[in-house]
Amino acid sequence: MATALSTTCFLSWRNHHQVNIQPSPLQNGVQRVSADSVSKRSCLTNEESQRCSTLSLVNRRAVLASGVCLLGFPGESFAVVKQGLLAGRIPGLSEPDENGWRTYRRPDDKSGGHGVGWSPIIPYAFRVPEEWEEVPVSIADLGGTEIDLRFANSKQGRLFVVVAPVLRFADNLGDDATIEKIGPPEKVINAFGPEMIGDNVEGKVLSSDVAEHDGRTYYQFELEPPHIFITATAAGNRLYLFGVTGSGLQWKRHYNDLKKIAESFRVV
């Protein structure tokens, strides 16, 4: 869809400007007609009138097409990523299930990492409602290169994944780190919560739970303010932090879905 709109915008812009800058050969022709060639001038005048009508229609269509381009890219707070060979198909994102939910799994060949000497990032997965889309990640983000992924829906909320080297926090965890080795839930949220919300977490932790899936332990937290679910685990030589957040209104309307997203996070 985005590719189609971009192409339409370009063609509309190009056609519009070609119409404006291309000299009219008919006007030049009229200038060369002698004063006594009334019938020929009449013919050219009629022909020019038809041509002008056609160009006027083209101009209107170009303007309308330009308007469609602008409407197709509203001033949202995020930009939707459309990747892959098929328009709208995001690598790693499954087709919707019978309930309208999709599973995202980080592609094995996705770029990203922490420089020379680091092993590939172990893939992770989570589930989102069908309307959620991937959002571009910039190195200018608060988390820098450690923000590996963003997803969002303008009406429901947003999420992000932080993948950080465990050496940032301890030098004795090796290449087979677990969240238990890093510490208990309280220590983990106090140490890494500020990474997620940009502020101290003291007095903001509403709940803390421990879950186990396929032999891996996950710490799950709910904080307020701001409204956010945080899921933390470790694998290989990296710490994984999964944040799901939203505005006050989004939190009120979509709390159950946002919690379901947060609890679906797995390192696979």
Backbone as CSV, one residue per row, in Angstrom:
resi,resn,N_x,N_y,N_z,CA_x,CA_y,CA_z,C_x,C_y,C_z
1,MET,0.839,-1.206,0.000,0.000,0.000,0.000,0.866,1.246,0.000
2,ALA,1.920,1.267,0.905,2.785,2.422,0.970,3.561,2.597,-0.307
3,THR,4.003,1.450,-0.910,4.739,1.524,-2.162,3.870,2.097,-3.258
4,ALA,2.603,1.633,-3.321,1.680,2.123,-4.333,1.430,3.608,-4.181
5,LEU,1.251,4.077,-2.940,1.003,5.488,-2.708,2.212,6.328,-3.081
6,SER,3.429,5.831,-2.755,4.634,6.568,-3.084,4.759,6.726,-4.584
7,THR,4.477,5.628,-5.346,4.552,5.685,-6.796,3.540,6.673,-7.347
8,THR,2.304,6.623,-6.795,1.263,7.549,-7.236,1.677,8.987,-6.997
9,CYS,2.272,9.260,-5.816,2.713,10.610,-5.498,3.733,11.093,-6.514
10,PHE,4.717,10.226,-6.839,5.782,10.610,-7.751,5.236,10.893,-9.133
11,LEU,4.385,9.967,-9.628,3.841,10.140,-10.967,2.969,11.379,-11.041
12,SER,2.162,11.602,-9.978,1.292,12.771,-9.975,2.120,14.044,-9.997
13,TRP,3.181,14.093,-9.205,4.041,15.273,-9.143,4.705,15.501,-10.479
14,ARG,5.203,14.403,-11.091,5.906,14.532,-12.356,4.964,15.007,-13.457
15,ASN,3.793,14.381,-13.553,2.842,14.775,-14.584,2.384,16.213,-14.409
16,HIS,2.176,16.596,-13.160,1.703,17.943,-12.868,2.699,18.991,-13.361
17,HIS,3.983,18.730,-13.086,4.998,19.704,-13.465,5.291,19.664,-14.955
18,GLN,5.155,18.506,-15.578,5.339,18.458,-17.013,4.270,19.292,-17.720
19,VAL,3.059,19.234,-17.183,1.975,20.011,-17.781,2.257,21.497,-17.665
20,ASN,2.840,21.929,-16.531,3.059,23.347,-16.307,4.229,23.903,-17.110
21,ILE,5.280,23.126,-17.336,6.481,23.679,-17.944,6.565,23.401,-19.430
22,GLN,5.773,22.465,-19.963,5.873,22.128,-21.377,5.222,23.220,-22.221
23,PRO,5.955,23.853,-23.144,5.355,24.916,-23.970,4.309,24.341,-24.896
24,SER,3.319,25.120,-25.189,2.243,24.662,-26.059,2.630,24.851,-27.510
25,PRO,2.775,23.761,-28.262,3.121,23.909,-29.678,2.017,24.626,-30.449
26,LEU,0.788,24.554,-29.934,-0.315,25.208,-30.624,-0.192,26.723,-30.543
27,GLN,0.308,27.189,-29.361,0.487,28.620,-29.223,1.523,29.124,-30.220
28,ASN,2.617,28.374,-30.369,3.623,28.748,-31.353,3.025,28.711,-32.755
29,GLY,2.185,27.698,-33.016,1.545,27.579,-34.322,0.651,28.769,-34.613
30,VAL,-0.082,29.214,-33.603,-0.979,30.354,-33.784,-0.191,31.610,-34.126
31,GLN,0.989,31.766,-33.492,1.792,32.951,-33.749,2.278,33.001,-35.198
32,ARG,2.420,31.837,-35.832,2.929,31.805,-37.195,1.811,31.957,-38.239
33,VAL,0.567,31.954,-37.855,-0.546,32.063,-38.808,-0.687,33.507,-39.266
34,SER,-0.829,33.717,-40.557,-0.980,35.069,-41.093,-2.367,35.607,-40.779
35,ALA,-2.493,36.918,-40.861,-3.745,37.566,-40.466,-4.895,37.189,-41.363
36,ASP,-4.619,36.884,-42.666,-5.717,36.592,-43.581,-6.074,35.125,-43.631
37,SER,-5.399,34.303,-42.819,-5.711,32.864,-42.820,-6.759,32.596,-41.768
38,VAL,-7.958,33.115,-41.993,-9.004,33.049,-40.978,-9.439,31.624,-40.704
39,SER,-9.636,30.853,-41.766,-10.142,29.498,-41.571,-9.140,28.637,-40.824
40,LYS,-7.845,28.835,-41.165,-6.823,28.032,-40.482,-6.728,28.411,-39.020
41,ARG,-6.827,29.740,-38.746,-6.758,30.196,-37.363,-7.943,29.659,-36.576
42,SER,-9.099,29.654,-37.216,-10.300,29.136,-36.553,-10.119,27.684,-36.185
43,CYS,-9.532,26.931,-37.123,-9.293,25.506,-36.859,-8.359,25.334,-35.683
44,LEU,-7.265,26.135,-35.679,-6.307,26.023,-34.590,-6.919,26.465,-33.275
45,THR,-7.750,27.494,-33.329,-8.372,27.979,-32.098,-9.258,26.913,-31.492
46,ASN,-10.050,26.241,-32.319,-10.897,25.160,-31.822,-10.055,24.023,-31.264
47,GLU,-8.986,23.727,-31.999,-8.116,22.623,-31.559,-7.433,22.970,-30.250
48,GLU,-7.011,24.242,-30.129,-6.349,24.689,-28.909,-7.321,24.649,-27.737
49,SER,-8.566,25.026,-27.995,-9.576,25.003,-26.942,-9.764,23.606,-26.400
50,GLN,-9.803,22.626,-27.329,-9.947,21.236,-26.889,-8.725,20.804,-26.090
51,ARG,-7.537,21.209,-26.592,-6.316,20.826,-25.883,-6.285,21.431,-24.481
52,CYS,-6.685,22.698,-24.368,-6.700,23.357,-23.062,-7.659,22.666,-22.111
53,SER,-8.817,22.245,-22.654,-9.780,21.534,-21.811,-9.176,20.246,-21.295
54,THR,-8.450,19.558,-22.214,-7.816,18.295,-21.805,-6.763,18.539,-20.736
55,LEU,-5.921,19.586,-20.954,-4.871,19.888,-19.982,-5.464,20.316,-18.656
56,SER,-6.567,21.067,-18.710,-7.220,21.480,-17.472,-7.691,20.282,-16.684
57,LEU,-8.245,19.276,-17.392,-8.697,18.055,-16.728,-7.524,17.312,-16.123
58,VAL,-6.410,17.254,-16.884,-5.215,16.587,-16.360,-4.720,17.287,-15.116
59,ASN,-4.704,18.649,-15.154,-4.260,19.405,-13.994,-5.107,19.109,-12.774
60,ARG,-6.428,19.082,-12.962,-7.318,18.794,-11.840,-7.059,17.409,-11.289
61,ARG,-6.854,16.451,-12.201,-6.578,15.087,-11.740,-5.262,15.022,-10.984
62,ALA,-4.267,15.787,-11.470,-2.973,15.788,-10.782,-3.107,16.354,-9.382
63,VAL,-3.879,17.460,-9.274,-4.077,18.056,-7.956,-4.806,17.101,-7.031
64,LEU,-5.850,16.450,-7.552,-6.586,15.481,-6.742,-5.688,14.342,-6.316
65,ALA,-4.855,13.862,-7.250,-3.941,12.768,-6.909,-2.972,13.204,-5.838
66,SER,-2.483,14.462,-5.941,-1.586,14.969,-4.913,-2.294,15.021,-3.576
67,GLY,-3.571,15.416,-3.589,-4.338,15.438,-2.347,-4.467,14.065,-1.746
68,VAL,-4.674,13.052,-2.599,-4.763,11.678,-2.105,-3.465,11.267,-1.462
69,CYS,-2.330,11.671,-2.079,-1.034,11.338,-1.505,-0.901,11.920,-0.112
70,LEU,-1.327,13.185,0.048,-1.220,13.813,1.352,-2.129,13.139,2.360
71,LEU,-3.339,12.789,1.929,-4.260,12.117,2.835,-3.763,10.729,3.186
72,GLY,-3.008,10.119,2.280,-2.510,8.775,2.535,-1.387,8.738,3.534
73,PHE,-0.803,9.907,3.863,0.289,9.956,4.816,-0.015,11.011,5.867
74,PRO,-0.990,10.710,6.772,-1.363,11.688,7.792,-0.242,11.879,8.789
75,GLY,-0.334,12.950,9.595,0.723,13.261,10.549,0.649,12.418,11.794
76,GLU,0.864,11.117,11.647,0.860,10.225,12.795,2.157,10.396,13.575
77,SER,2.176,9.914,14.814,3.384,9.984,15.626,4.361,8.895,15.277
78,PHE,3.993,8.015,14.402,4.919,6.981,13.954,4.655,6.682,12.492
79,ALA,5.644,6.077,11.837,5.512,5.698,10.426,5.458,4.191,10.314
80,VAL,4.557,3.714,9.501,4.396,2.269,9.344,5.433,1.732,8.380
81,VAL,6.063,0.636,8.746,7.055,0.002,7.888,6.376,-1.030,7.020
82,LYS,6.585,-0.977,5.717,6.081,-1.974,4.788,7.279,-2.597,4.093
83,GLN,7.571,-3.848,4.409,8.749,-4.483,3.877,8.365,-5.736,3.117
84,GLY,9.376,-6.345,2.506,9.177,-7.641,1.877,8.811,-7.513,0.417
85,LEU,8.692,-8.676,-0.244,8.390,-8.702,-1.662,6.947,-8.316,-1.937
86,LEU,6.054,-8.591,-0.989,4.650,-8.240,-1.148,4.355,-7.000,-0.325
87,ALA,3.654,-6.050,-0.917,3.337,-4.817,-0.205,2.552,-5.128,1.056
88,GLY,2.982,-4.548,2.182,2.282,-4.747,3.435,2.731,-5.966,4.210
89,ARG,3.602,-6.780,3.637,4.046,-7.988,4.320,5.311,-7.695,5.114
90,ILE,5.249,-7.843,6.424,6.389,-7.586,7.284,7.103,-8.900,7.563
91,PRO,8.409,-8.988,7.283,9.136,-10.226,7.551,8.990,-10.640,9.009
92,GLY,8.693,-11.913,9.237,8.560,-12.429,10.590,7.155,-12.388,11.143
93,LEU,6.222,-11.731,10.462,4.858,-11.586,10.968,3.933,-12.565,10.256
94,SER,3.246,-13.384,11.039,2.380,-14.417,10.474,1.063,-13.831,9.988
95,GLU,0.294,-14.663,9.311,-1.071,-14.292,8.956,-1.938,-14.324,10.221
96,PRO,-3.037,-13.568,10.260,-3.897,-13.567,11.446,-4.502,-14.945,11.706
97,ASP,-4.642,-15.284,12.992,-5.322,-16.525,13.341,-6.828,-16.288,13.366
98,GLU,-7.585,-17.277,13.844,-9.042,-17.159,13.823,-9.556,-16.036,14.725
99,ASN,-8.713,-15.579,15.666,-9.104,-14.487,16.556,-8.559,-13.132,16.109
100,GLY,-7.896,-13.120,14.953,-7.366,-11.865,14.436,-6.036,-11.453,15.040
101,TRP,-5.308,-12.402,15.647,-3.998,-12.109,16.229,-2.898,-12.685,15.353
102,ARG,-1.777,-11.964,15.299,-0.621,-12.403,14.531,0.544,-12.706,15.466
103,THR,1.426,-13.581,15.020,2.647,-13.881,15.767,3.839,-13.293,15.021
104,TYR,4.625,-12.501,15.730,5.865,-11.984,15.152,7.026,-12.795,15.698
105,ARG,7.899,-13.244,14.801,9.137,-13.916,15.193,10.293,-13.202,14.517
106,ARG,11.271,-12.811,15.298,12.416,-12.083,14.729,13.112,-12.955,13.690
107,PRO,13.241,-12.473,12.442,13.902,-13.269,11.406,15.347,-13.578,11.774
108,ASP,15.790,-14.779,11.448,17.156,-15.182,11.775,18.187,-14.288,11.103
109,ASP,17.868,-13.786,9.916,18.837,-12.993,9.166,18.621,-11.491,9.317
110,LYS,17.818,-11.082,10.296,17.596,-9.654,10.493,18.879,-8.988,10.961
111,SER,19.150,-7.801,10.426,20.350,-7.076,10.822,20.206,-6.579,12.251
112,GLY,21.331,-6.234,12.835,21.327,-5.760,14.219,22.289,-6.570,15.051
113,GLY,22.778,-5.992,16.099,23.747,-6.672,16.946,24.531,-5.648,17.733
114,HIS,25.637,-6.099,18.305,26.406,-5.213,19.168,27.880,-5.185,18.793
115,GLY,28.164,-5.382,17.504,29.542,-5.249,17.056,30.255,-6.574,16.920
116,VAL,31.529,-6.471,16.558,32.361,-7.650,16.327,32.552,-8.423,17.624
117,GLY,32.489,-9.740,17.523,32.733,-10.588,18.682,31.482,-11.035,19.400
118,TRP,30.327,-10.496,18.998,29.077,-10.882,19.632,28.367,-11.925,18.786
119,SER,27.781,-12.895,19.472,27.032,-13.933,18.770,25.742,-13.343,18.218
120,PRO,25.120,-14.006,17.221,23.839,-13.517,16.691,22.782,-13.450,17.791
121,ILE,21.849,-12.527,17.627,20.760,-12.388,18.595,19.837,-13.593,18.490
122,ILE,19.589,-14.240,19.614,18.656,-15.368,19.632,17.256,-14.823,19.352
123,PRO,16.533,-15.399,18.390,15.220,-14.849,18.024,14.233,-14.842,19.192
124,TYR,13.310,-13.912,19.131,12.221,-13.824,20.097,10.910,-13.747,19.331
125,ALA,9.811,-13.918,20.049,8.492,-13.900,19.413,7.472,-13.297,20.373
126,PHE,6.395,-12.784,19.808,5.277,-12.277,20.604,4.060,-12.207,19.696
127,ARG,2.896,-11.956,20.290,1.649,-11.895,19.532,1.024,-10.506,19.655
128,VAL,0.432,-10.051,18.539,-0.226,-8.743,18.518,-1.534,-8.842,17.738
129,PRO,-2.488,-7.947,18.008,-3.696,-7.888,17.179,-3.330,-7.551,15.737
130,GLU,-4.215,-7.885,14.841,-3.943,-7.766,13.408,-3.573,-6.349,12.979
131,GLU,-4.129,-5.327,13.640,-3.938,-3.952,13.176,-2.589,-3.357,13.564
132,TRP,-1.812,-4.051,14.390,-0.525,-3.509,14.809,0.491,-3.626,13.684
133,GLU,1.379,-2.636,13.589,2.374,-2.589,12.520,3.755,-2.275,13.089
134,GLU,4.776,-2.702,12.349,6.149,-2.392,12.742,6.443,-0.920,12.497
135,VAL,7.267,-0.349,13.367,7.630,1.063,13.314,9.145,1.170,13.154
136,PRO,9.636,2.093,12.325,11.085,2.223,12.149,11.793,2.521,13.461
137,VAL,12.962,1.937,13.634,13.797,2.183,14.804,14.947,3.080,14.382
138,SER,15.158,4.157,15.117,16.233,5.095,14.818,17.314,4.997,15.879
139,ILE,18.573,5.193,15.472,19.663,5.172,16.447,19.578,6.383,17.366
140,ALA,18.711,7.330,17.008,18.510,8.500,17.859,17.522,8.216,18.985
141,ASP,16.920,7.020,18.995,15.993,6.655,20.060,16.696,6.666,21.408
142,LEU,15.897,6.786,22.459,16.443,6.829,23.813,17.330,5.627,24.095
143,GLY,16.916,4.448,23.613,17.682,3.241,23.870,18.804,3.004,22.883
144,GLY,18.983,3.931,21.918,20.058,3.777,20.953,19.937,2.487,20.169
145,THR,21.085,1.868,19.887,21.090,0.645,19.086,20.531,-0.543,19.851
146,GLU,20.265,-0.408,21.150,19.751,-1.535,21.920,18.246,-1.712,21.755
147,ILE,17.554,-0.748,21.180,16.154,-0.961,20.811,16.158,-1.721,19.495
148,ASP,15.739,-2.965,19.551,15.815,-3.844,18.385,14.567,-3.767,17.517
149,LEU,13.433,-3.404,18.111,12.170,-3.448,17.366,11.128,-2.563,18.028
150,ARG,10.256,-2.007,17.193,9.079,-1.286,17.684,7.855,-1.731,16.889
151,PHE,6.730,-1.816,17.572,5.428,-2.022,16.928,4.472,-1.011,17.541
152,ALA,3.395,-0.694,16.825,2.430,0.257,17.371,1.101,0.170,16.649
153,ASN,0.088,0.663,17.331,-1.224,0.899,16.745,-1.712,2.220,17.319
154,SER,-2.099,3.149,16.462,-2.421,4.498,16.907,-3.586,4.550,17.886
155,LYS,-4.454,3.540,17.865,-5.622,3.545,18.741,-5.428,2.712,20.006
156,GLN,-4.470,1.765,19.977,-4.374,0.804,21.075,-3.129,0.954,21.937
157,GLY,-1.988,1.276,21.353,-0.776,1.398,22.144,0.462,1.107,21.323
158,ARG,1.560,0.819,22.003,2.813,0.560,21.313,3.678,-0.374,22.155
159,LEU,4.681,-0.959,21.514,5.606,-1.857,22.202,7.004,-1.659,21.650
160,PHE,7.995,-2.109,22.415,9.375,-2.064,21.955,10.169,-3.170,22.637
161,VAL,11.226,-3.594,21.962,12.087,-4.660,22.471,13.493,-4.110,22.628
162,VAL,14.042,-4.239,23.824,15.429,-3.863,24.095,16.241,-5.138,24.237
163,VAL,17.323,-5.240,23.474,18.232,-6.387,23.570,19.599,-5.827,23.939
164,ALA,20.040,-6.083,25.165,21.261,-5.468,25.684,22.286,-6.527,26.077
165,PRO,23.574,-6.286,25.835,24.619,-7.224,26.277,24.630,-7.329,27.801
166,VAL,24.698,-8.549,28.309,24.693,-8.722,29.762,25.963,-8.158,30.390
167,LEU,27.029,-8.002,29.599,28.268,-7.438,30.135,28.082,-6.000,30.605
168,ARG,27.028,-5.369,30.172,26.741,-4.020,30.663,26.398,-4.036,32.141
169,PHE,25.936,-5.180,32.626,25.416,-5.241,33.984,26.203,-6.182,34.893
170,ALA,26.910,-7.131,34.302,27.722,-8.068,35.091,28.754,-8.698,34.168
171,ASP,29.939,-8.995,34.711,31.006,-9.545,33.878,31.274,-11.018,34.146
172,ASN,30.369,-11.663,34.892,30.604,-13.065,35.247,29.462,-13.979,34.801
173,LEU,28.673,-13.532,33.820,27.519,-14.322,33.391,27.832,-15.207,32.192
174,GLY,28.925,-14.939,31.494,29.315,-15.779,30.370,28.353,-15.681,29.200
175,ASP,28.330,-16.757,28.404,27.492,-16.790,27.202,26.223,-17.615,27.383
176,ASP,25.902,-17.934,28.616,24.690,-18.711,28.890,23.950,-18.081,30.063
177,ALA,23.611,-16.824,29.902,22.976,-16.080,30.989,21.522,-16.490,31.165
178,THR,21.054,-16.394,32.380,19.635,-16.565,32.692,19.205,-15.370,33.531
179,ILE,17.926,-15.112,33.549,17.441,-13.981,34.323,17.659,-14.213,35.816
180,GLU,17.645,-15.490,36.233,17.891,-15.801,37.646,19.314,-15.440,38.045
181,LYS,20.279,-15.647,37.120,21.674,-15.300,37.418,21.852,-13.792,37.553
182,ILE,21.071,-13.037,36.817,21.170,-11.582,36.910,20.635,-11.097,38.247
183,GLY,19.572,-11.743,38.733,19.064,-11.375,40.041,17.581,-11.652,40.180
184,PRO,17.025,-11.450,41.386,15.587,-11.634,41.615,14.797,-10.504,40.957
185,PRO,13.463,-10.654,40.876,12.645,-9.638,40.198,12.871,-8.213,40.693
186,GLU,12.946,-8.019,41.999,13.097,-6.667,42.538,14.394,-6.015,42.057
187,LYS,15.478,-6.797,42.064,16.758,-6.259,41.607,16.707,-5.919,40.116
188,VAL,16.086,-6.792,39.334,16.025,-6.586,37.886,15.222,-5.334,37.537
189,ILE,14.052,-5.161,38.139,13.229,-4.004,37.786,13.864,-2.700,38.277
190,ASN,14.527,-2.737,39.426,15.195,-1.531,39.916,16.381,-1.151,39.034
191,ALA,17.044,-2.175,38.486,18.219,-1.919,37.650,17.849,-1.529,36.231
192,PHE,16.821,-2.178,35.679,16.526,-2.014,34.259,15.234,-1.261,33.978
193,GLY,14.404,-1.066,35.004,13.186,-0.291,34.804,13.450,1.100,34.254
194,PRO,14.467,1.812,34.805,14.777,3.138,34.257,15.141,3.109,32.776
195,GLU,15.692,1.975,32.304,15.991,1.840,30.872,14.704,1.901,30.047
196,MET,13.617,1.456,30.634,12.357,1.339,29.903,11.484,2.590,29.998
197,ILE,11.519,3.273,31.136,10.622,4.424,31.318,11.363,5.754,31.415
198,GLY,12.700,5.698,31.463,13.472,6.927,31.535,13.374,7.622,32.874
199,ASP,13.045,6.867,33.928,12.891,7.463,35.253,13.053,6.371,36.305
200,ASN,13.252,6.789,37.535,13.341,5.838,38.633,12.011,5.116,38.807
201,VAL,12.076,3.821,39.152,10.845,3.033,39.269,10.336,2.951,40.704
202,GLU,10.998,3.584,41.620,10.589,3.492,43.023,9.153,3.975,43.207
203,GLY,8.328,3.127,43.826,6.938,3.457,44.080,6.021,3.317,42.877
204,LYS,6.541,2.818,41.764,5.737,2.720,40.540,5.411,1.284,40.144
205,VAL,5.969,0.309,40.847,5.733,-1.093,40.493,4.427,-1.552,41.141
206,LEU,3.409,-1.794,40.312,2.111,-2.224,40.827,2.063,-3.722,41.085
207,SER,2.756,-4.498,40.241,2.743,-5.955,40.406,4.012,-6.551,39.831
208,SER,4.349,-7.752,40.331,5.539,-8.473,39.881,5.234,-9.960,39.909
209,ASP,5.470,-10.639,38.782,5.196,-12.071,38.687,6.367,-12.787,38.024
210,VAL,6.436,-14.092,38.272,7.455,-14.940,37.652,6.741,-16.037,36.876
211,ALA,7.107,-16.194,35.607,6.509,-17.230,34.760,7.618,-18.056,34.130
212,GLU,7.293,-19.308,33.805,8.266,-20.182,33.145,7.632,-20.798,31.906
213,HIS,8.358,-20.731,30.807,7.888,-21.300,29.548,9.048,-22.021,28.874
214,ASP,8.861,-23.295,28.611,9.883,-24.107,27.943,11.229,-24.023,28.650
215,GLY,11.189,-24.038,29.969,12.420,-24.048,30.747,13.080,-22.691,30.929
216,ARG,12.504,-21.637,30.405,13.083,-20.296,30.553,12.204,-19.456,31.474
217,THR,12.843,-18.702,32.360,12.124,-17.884,33.332,11.933,-16.463,32.806
218,TYR,10.741,-15.933,33.056,10.402,-14.568,32.646,9.891,-13.807,33.863
219,TYR,10.396,-12.598,34.060,9.866,-11.713,35.084,8.878,-10.757,34.407
220,GLN,7.711,-10.603,35.019,6.671,-9.756,34.434,6.254,-8.685,35.437
221,PHE,6.246,-7.442,34.982,5.949,-6.312,35.853,4.881,-5.415,35.223
222,GLU,4.125,-4.760,36.101,3.240,-3.682,35.672,3.612,-2.436,36.457
223,LEU,3.836,-1.336,35.749,4.227,-0.086,36.383,3.213,1.011,36.071
224,GLU,3.141,1.974,36.995,2.298,3.151,36.785,2.714,4.240,37.760
225,PRO,2.914,5.469,37.330,3.033,5.907,35.934,4.454,5.696,35.415
226,PRO,4.657,5.668,34.111,3.630,5.620,33.071,3.022,4.233,32.986
227,HIS,1.914,4.091,32.287,1.296,2.782,32.111,2.202,1.918,31.239
228,ILE,2.703,0.828,31.801,3.577,-0.043,31.012,3.653,-1.438,31.632
229,PHE,3.657,-2.442,30.767,3.995,-3.808,31.156,5.425,-4.063,30.705
230,ILE,6.221,-4.701,31.552,7.599,-5.039,31.207,7.814,-6.523,31.440
231,THR,8.320,-7.205,30.428,8.699,-8.611,30.543,10.205,-8.692,30.355
232,ALA,10.891,-9.380,31.274,12.351,-9.471,31.223,12.799,-10.924,31.257
233,THR,13.791,-11.245,30.450,14.424,-12.564,30.485,15.834,-12.422,29.928
234,ALA,16.593,-13.514,29.943,17.959,-13.499,29.415,18.198,-14.777,28.638
235,ALA,19.054,-14.681,27.625,19.412,-15.842,26.810,20.741,-15.558,26.132
236,GLY,21.589,-16.583,26.040,22.907,-16.376,25.454,23.684,-15.377,26.283
237,ASN,24.173,-14.332,25.648,24.889,-13.286,26.390,24.139,-11.955,26.345
238,ARG,22.799,-12.052,26.307,21.993,-10.838,26.216,20.789,-10.863,27.160
239,LEU,20.415,-9.660,27.560,19.201,-9.442,28.341,18.116,-8.936,27.398
240,TYR,16.908,-9.478,27.540,15.768,-9.076,26.707,14.747,-8.359,27.587
241,LEU,14.361,-7.161,27.174,13.339,-6.391,27.874,12.239,-6.042,26.875
242,PHE,11.024,-6.415,27.212,9.877,-6.229,26.319,8.896,-5.289,27.000
243,GLY,8.676,-4.120,26.413,7.783,-3.131,27.001,6.530,-2.918,26.172
244,VAL,5.369,-2.927,26.825,4.085,-2.665,26.164,3.426,-1.518,26.916
245,THR,3.125,-0.437,26.217,2.655,0.762,26.891,1.555,1.455,26.093
246,GLY,0.952,2.461,26.703,-0.108,3.210,26.035,-0.506,4.415,26.867
247,SER,-1.298,5.273,26.272,-1.808,6.441,26.989,-2.840,5.997,28.024
248,GLY,-3.285,6.948,28.842,-4.290,6.613,29.842,-5.562,6.062,29.230
249,LEU,-6.018,6.669,28.129,-7.236,6.215,27.464,-7.025,4.851,26.819
250,GLN,-5.877,4.661,26.166,-5.578,3.361,25.559,-5.500,2.276,26.629
251,TRP,-4.901,2.613,27.745,-4.769,1.650,28.841,-6.144,1.240,29.360
252,LYS,-7.028,2.179,29.473,-8.369,1.893,29.982,-9.163,1.034,29.012
253,ARG,-9.063,1.343,27.727,-9.870,0.644,26.727,-9.288,-0.706,26.320
254,HIS,-7.961,-0.826,26.318,-7.325,-2.014,25.744,-6.406,-2.724,26.739
255,TYR,-6.682,-2.556,28.014,-5.821,-3.124,29.052,-5.609,-4.621,28.859
256,ASN,-6.674,-5.365,28.651,-6.558,-6.826,28.548,-5.714,-7.245,27.348
257,ASP,-5.906,-6.578,26.217,-5.110,-6.914,25.037,-3.643,-6.547,25.237
258,LEU,-3.378,-5.400,25.849,-1.996,-4.994,26.090,-1.298,-5.966,27.039
259,LYS,-2.027,-6.427,28.038,-1.450,-7.407,28.958,-1.199,-8.734,28.249
260,LYS,-2.118,-9.118,27.377,-1.955,-10.355,26.609,-0.720,-10.288,25.713
261,ILE,-0.495,-9.131,25.099,0.708,-8.947,24.285,1.951,-9.125,25.145
262,ALA,1.970,-8.459,26.297,3.144,-8.514,27.176,3.444,-9.934,27.633
263,GLU,2.406,-10.688,27.950,2.605,-12.047,28.464,2.928,-13.050,27.365
264,SER,2.822,-12.631,26.104,3.098,-13.555,24.997,4.576,-13.590,24.612
265,PHE,5.385,-12.720,25.183,6.789,-12.623,24.765,7.575,-13.876,25.133
266,ARG,8.313,-14.393,24.139,9.158,-15.578,24.336,10.476,-15.396,23.593
267,VAL,11.554,-15.918,24.176,12.810,-16.092,23.448,12.810,-17.521,22.957
268,VAL,12.991,-17.717,21.646,12.748,-19.036,21.041,14.045,-19.708,20.621
